[in-house]
Amino acid sequence: MTYYKLHYACVACRVSFKQHADPRRQHLCPNCARPLICAGHDFAPPRRRDVRGWSLAAAVLGAGLRYEGLSGCGCGKKPKYRPRTRAELRVRQIVAAREGLPLSETLSRPGPLTPLAD
């Protein structure tokens, strides 16, 4: 059986690392010693200078979402939707506030007003 590494990110330092998931170990940032956030298998980190890209990733990860596909093993999967621009993020934040929905639910939708398909 193959164990794939997960992406772990530090939003404050704007860095990410691929490490094996170990529930007994806390993954710490080597720069600031804060705990790293598990970003999932399909996280594509923005460049370090891309402050807007990291703010978008911080909003998605802060809502408790990860960048994952349909299966956790890394084979035969289609990535789930996550906002790619700040405009998409803003629209979903407005819809969440107006409708009284959790932000994580509206960030998971391909369209801001479409219901989630399970």
N, C-alpha and C positions, 0 to 999 in steps of 0.2 A: 504494500500500500504506500502511496506517495503522499507526503504531507507538504502542502504548499505553504509558503511564507505569506504572512499578512503584512499590509502596509501599516505602519504606525507613524503618526504625525505630531509634531509640535507646532501649533499655530503661532505661538508667540515668537519662536525663532525662525519660522517658515522653513522647516526641514522635515524630511520624511525618511523612514528607514524600513527595509523589509526584514522581518524577524519571524521566527517560529512562534506560534501561539503556545504559551505555557501559563496555565492558570495559577501555578505556584509562584510565578515570578512577576514582579511589577516592572514594566518597561519604562525606563527613565530617559529623558533627553540628556545627551552628553554635554550640551551647551549650558542649560539652565537648571538641570536636575529636577524639572517638573515631570509628572507622569505623562507619557505619550498617549494619544488618543488612537484607538484602533480604527483605522479608516477602511478596512476591508480588503478583499482581493483585487478589486478593479480600480483602486484609487490611482489617478494620474496626477501627481502633484504639480502645481504650477511652478514656474521658475521662481527662484528666491526673490528677485526684484519685482515680481508681479504681485503688488500689494492688493489690487482688486481681486485677482484670482484667489489669493489666500483668504480674503474676507468672505468670498463666496463659499469656499471650502469650510471656513470656520462656522458659517451660519448653518450649513448642512450637517456638519459633525456636531455642532452645539445642539441641534434639534434631536440628536440621538440616532441619526441615520448613518449608515455605512454605504460605501460604494461596493455593492455586491451584485452578482448575476443571479440566475435562477437556482444554481447549485453551488454549494460551497467548495466543491472539489476542483473546480477550474476547468472542467471539460464540458463541452456541448452546452454552453449557456448563452443566454442573451442578457446583456446588462439591463438592470432596472433603471427607470428614469430618475435623473437628478438634474436640477437647474444648471445651465451652463453659462448664463449671463446674469449680470446684476439686475437687468430689467425683468427677467423671468423670476428672480428671487423677490423683487419688489412687488410684482403682481400677486404672487402667492402669499406674501405677508399681508397684503391688503385684503385678499379674499379670506384668509384665516381670521383676521381681526373682525371683518364684517360679518362673516357667517358663524363666528364663535367656535371654529374648529381648531384642533391642535395644529401647530405649524408643521410638525413632522408629517401629518397626513396630507396637507396641501403641497408640501415639497415633493411628495412621492407621486403626484399626479402629472401625467403628460400635458394635460390642459388644466388650467386653474379651476375650472368649474365642472370638470368631468368627474363622475364618481369613480372610486377605486374599483378595479376589477380583481377579484381574488382568484 
